[in-house]
Amino acid sequence: MVFKGIRSGYGRSRNSFQCIIRAPVRANEFIMAKKFLKRWMPDPAKVKQIPGFSFLGDILHDPNLFHLNRHSVSVAFFAGLFCMLLPFPGQLIVGAILAVVARCNLPITIGLIWISNPLTFGPIFFTTYLIGTWILNTPVHEFTFEMSWDWLVNEVGKIWAPLFVGSVLSGLVLGAFGYLAMQVLWRWNVIRSWEKRKKDREERNNANNA
């Protein structure tokens, strides 16, 4: 296709050249994702085996849920960080549904949700509760947080409004920050990789001309 474009005139040749330029950028994006994300993201095979995801059925085999590109990763950061701060059980289910609807990377979404765990529940949700009391201008009540339905039934009635408002708004802000950060970092890495390739090519040309 490239050689036909060169022989058929400037218009086709320019389009072919643009395709050649875009290819290394896509390759660099994939390399960036492999290096910086697959080191810590959950194994896709294990994610598919999570018992609570059985209701998704064949949807779990959708390749869009496991792609590593700028859009998929950025949206996964938003979904994962938002669901991480949801103050009720079922964060993984909500995250999986968001990943399916948005066609973003499911393992990254789940990995970020797992930041909220029995060791971190207390400080995370007490902080979002304080944020909620500040937003709603309500008094602070002491409580011990547990991620269980019993705790929700017996205790959440006393603090639900500031906890819910603080958690949801914090999740939206943190998710938006994660989305924008991944967009910027991904673009920066692609530009840096492209400039490195350009520099290496210039050095080879200079060495050949010397």
C-alpha positions as CSV (number, residue, x, y, z in Angstrom):
1,M,0.0,0.0,0.0
2,V,2.8,2.4,0.8
3,F,4.6,1.8,-2.5
4,K,1.4,2.2,-4.5
5,G,0.8,5.5,-2.7
6,I,4.2,6.8,-3.6
7,R,3.8,5.9,-7.2
8,S,0.2,7.3,-7.5
9,G,1.0,10.9,-6.5
10,Y,1.5,13.3,-3.6
11,G,-1.9,12.9,-2.0
12,R,-1.7,9.2,-1.6
13,S,2.0,9.4,-0.6
14,R,1.2,11.9,2.2
15,N,-1.5,9.7,3.6
16,S,0.8,6.7,3.6
17,F,3.5,8.7,5.3
18,Q,1.0,9.7,8.0
19,C,0.2,6.0,8.6
20,I,3.9,5.3,9.0
21,I,4.2,8.1,11.5
22,R,1.2,6.9,13.6
23,A,2.4,3.3,13.8
24,P,5.3,4.0,16.2
25,V,3.1,6.1,18.4
26,R,0.6,3.3,18.8
27,A,3.5,0.9,19.5
28,N,5.0,3.2,22.1
29,E,1.6,3.5,23.8
30,F,1.4,-0.3,24.0
31,I,4.9,-0.5,25.4
32,M,4.1,2.2,28.0
33,A,1.0,0.2,29.1
34,K,2.9,-3.0,29.3
35,K,5.7,-1.6,31.4
36,F,3.9,0.7,33.8
37,L,0.5,-1.0,34.3
38,K,0.9,-4.7,33.9
39,R,3.4,-4.7,36.8
40,W,0.6,-4.2,39.4
41,M,-2.7,-4.8,37.7
42,P,-4.6,-8.0,38.6
43,D,-4.3,-11.0,36.4
44,P,-7.2,-10.8,33.9
45,A,-7.7,-14.6,34.3
46,K,-8.2,-14.2,38.0
47,V,-10.5,-11.2,37.5
48,K,-12.8,-13.3,35.3
49,Q,-13.0,-15.9,38.1
50,I,-14.2,-13.5,40.8
51,P,-17.4,-15.2,42.0
52,G,-19.5,-12.0,42.1
53,F,-18.9,-11.5,38.4
54,S,-20.7,-14.6,37.2
55,F,-23.8,-12.6,36.4
56,L,-21.8,-10.9,33.5
57,G,-21.6,-14.2,31.7
58,D,-19.9,-14.0,28.3
59,I,-19.5,-10.3,28.6
60,L,-16.3,-11.1,30.6
61,H,-14.7,-12.3,27.4
62,D,-15.2,-9.0,25.7
63,P,-11.6,-7.9,24.7
64,N,-12.5,-4.2,25.2
65,L,-12.5,-4.9,29.0
66,F,-8.8,-5.8,28.8
67,H,-7.4,-3.4,26.3
68,L,-4.5,-1.2,27.4
69,N,-4.8,2.1,25.6
70,R,-5.1,5.7,26.7
71,H,-8.9,5.8,26.7
72,S,-9.4,2.4,28.4
73,V,-6.9,3.0,31.1
74,S,-8.0,6.6,31.8
75,V,-11.6,5.7,32.1
76,A,-10.7,2.7,34.3
77,F,-8.8,5.0,36.7
78,F,-12.0,7.2,37.0
79,A,-14.2,4.2,37.6
80,G,-11.9,2.4,40.0
81,L,-11.1,5.5,42.1
82,F,-14.8,6.5,42.2
83,C,-16.0,3.0,43.3
84,M,-13.1,2.8,45.8
85,L,-14.8,5.5,47.8
86,L,-18.4,4.2,47.7
87,P,-19.3,3.7,51.4
88,F,-21.2,0.4,51.0
89,P,-20.6,-3.2,50.1
90,G,-20.7,-4.1,46.5
91,Q,-17.9,-1.8,45.2
92,L,-16.6,-4.5,42.9
93,I,-20.0,-5.1,41.4
94,V,-20.5,-1.5,40.7
95,G,-17.0,-1.2,39.3
96,A,-17.5,-4.1,37.0
97,I,-20.8,-2.7,35.7
98,L,-19.1,0.7,35.0
99,A,-16.3,-1.0,33.2
100,V,-18.7,-2.9,31.0
101,V,-20.8,0.1,30.2
102,A,-17.7,2.3,29.5
103,R,-15.7,-0.5,27.9
104,C,-12.7,0.3,30.0
105,N,-10.0,-1.9,31.5
106,L,-11.6,-4.2,34.0
107,P,-8.5,-5.4,35.9
108,I,-7.3,-1.9,36.5
109,T,-10.7,-0.8,37.7
110,I,-10.7,-3.8,40.2
111,G,-7.1,-3.2,41.3
112,L,-7.9,0.4,42.2
113,I,-11.1,-0.6,44.1
114,W,-9.0,-3.1,46.1
115,I,-7.1,-0.1,47.6
116,S,-10.2,0.2,49.8
117,N,-9.8,-2.9,52.0
118,P,-10.3,-3.9,55.7
119,L,-6.9,-2.2,56.5
120,T,-7.9,1.1,54.9
121,F,-11.7,1.3,55.4
122,G,-11.4,3.3,58.7
123,P,-9.1,6.2,57.6
124,I,-10.6,6.4,54.1
125,F,-14.2,6.7,55.1
126,F,-13.6,8.7,58.3
127,T,-11.9,11.2,56.0
128,T,-14.8,11.3,53.5
129,Y,-17.2,11.6,56.5
130,L,-15.4,14.6,57.7
131,I,-15.5,16.1,54.3
132,G,-19.2,15.5,54.2
133,T,-19.8,17.2,57.6
134,W,-17.8,20.2,56.3
135,I,-19.9,20.4,53.1
136,L,-23.2,19.9,54.9
137,N,-22.1,21.9,58.0
138,T,-23.2,19.2,60.4
139,P,-21.6,18.1,63.7
140,V,-19.1,15.3,63.8
141,H,-20.2,12.0,65.5
142,E,-17.7,9.4,66.6
143,F,-18.2,6.0,65.0
144,T,-16.3,2.8,64.0
145,F,-16.6,2.0,60.3
146,E,-17.3,-1.6,59.1
147,M,-17.9,-2.6,55.5
148,S,-20.9,-4.9,56.3
149,W,-24.6,-4.9,55.9
150,D,-25.1,-5.1,59.7
151,W,-23.1,-1.9,60.2
152,L,-25.2,-0.2,57.5
153,V,-28.4,-1.3,59.1
154,N,-27.5,-0.3,62.7
155,E,-25.2,2.7,62.3
156,V,-25.5,4.3,59.0
157,G,-28.7,6.1,59.9
158,K,-26.7,8.3,62.3
159,I,-24.1,9.5,59.8
160,W,-25.4,8.5,56.3
161,A,-25.9,12.0,54.9
162,P,-22.3,13.4,55.4
163,L,-20.7,10.0,54.8
164,F,-22.6,9.5,51.5
165,V,-22.1,13.1,50.3
166,G,-18.4,13.2,51.3
167,S,-17.7,9.8,49.7
168,V,-19.4,10.4,46.4
169,L,-18.1,13.9,45.9
170,S,-14.6,12.8,46.9
171,G,-14.9,9.8,44.5
172,L,-15.9,12.1,41.7
173,V,-13.0,14.5,42.3
174,L,-10.4,11.7,42.8
175,G,-11.7,9.8,39.8
176,A,-11.6,12.9,37.6
177,F,-8.0,13.6,38.8
178,G,-7.0,10.0,38.0
179,Y,-8.5,10.3,34.5
180,L,-6.8,13.6,33.7
181,A,-3.5,12.4,35.2
182,M,-3.5,9.2,33.1
183,Q,-4.3,11.3,30.0
184,V,-1.4,13.6,30.6
185,L,1.1,10.9,31.7
186,W,0.2,8.7,28.8
187,R,0.6,11.6,26.3
188,W,3.9,12.7,27.9
189,N,5.3,9.2,27.7
190,V,4.3,8.8,24.0
191,I,6.0,12.2,23.2
192,R,9.1,11.2,25.2
193,S,9.3,7.9,23.4
194,W,8.8,9.5,20.0
195,E,11.5,12.1,20.7
196,K,13.9,9.3,21.8
197,R,13.3,7.4,18.6
198,K,13.8,10.6,16.6
199,K,17.1,11.3,18.5
200,D,18.3,7.8,18.0
201,R,17.5,8.0,14.3
202,E,19.4,11.3,14.0
203,E,22.4,9.8,15.8
204,R,22.5,6.9,13.4
205,N,22.2,9.2,10.4
206,N,25.1,11.3,11.7
207,A,27.2,8.2,12.3
208,N,26.5,7.0,8.8
209,N,27.4,10.4,7.3
210,A,30.6,10.7,9.3
